[in-house]
């Protein structure tokens, strides 16, 4: 009975040691697992012939800065207000025509 306990203890220690070795190896940071931009496909099935525009607005999580992303996924900070008021930038992306699709990139 004592021999079985020792054997189990040795096996448990070996398992912990092996697992520790695996976990101690170089690990990629979690943010490396997510790509810089993510594709988003928009399909226009409205039946309308009018132009469609896409707005990709959001907040840069690393700084809290509000802004927009262009079709390639590049983030642009929203300009600070001013006196006289600062005009808003054209953040629109030309969308797809009726029956068409367009893929834009969204920053993470």
JOGIUR-V46654 format. One line per field, one symbol per residue. ss: DSSP state (a for helix, b for strand, c for the rest). psi: psi as a letter, one per 30 degrees, with the letter a starting at -180 (. if undefined). burial: + if it has 24 or more other ideal C-beta (glycine too) atoms within 12 Angstrom, else -. A space follows every 10 residues. Layout:
ss=???
psi=???
burial=???
This chain:
ss=caaaaaaaaa aaaaaaaaaa aaaaccccca aaacccbbbb bbbccccccc ccbbbcbbbb ccccbbbbbc ccccbbbccc cccccccccc cbbbcccccc bbbbbbbc
psi=eeeeeeeeee eeeeeeeeee eefflkkkle fffklelkkj kkkjhfglfl kkkkkikakj fffgkkalka ffgkkkkkkl lljlkkkklj gkkkallkgl lkklkkl.
burial=---------- ---------- ---------- ---------- -+-------- -+-+-+---- ------++++ +---++---- ---------- +-+-+----- ---++++-
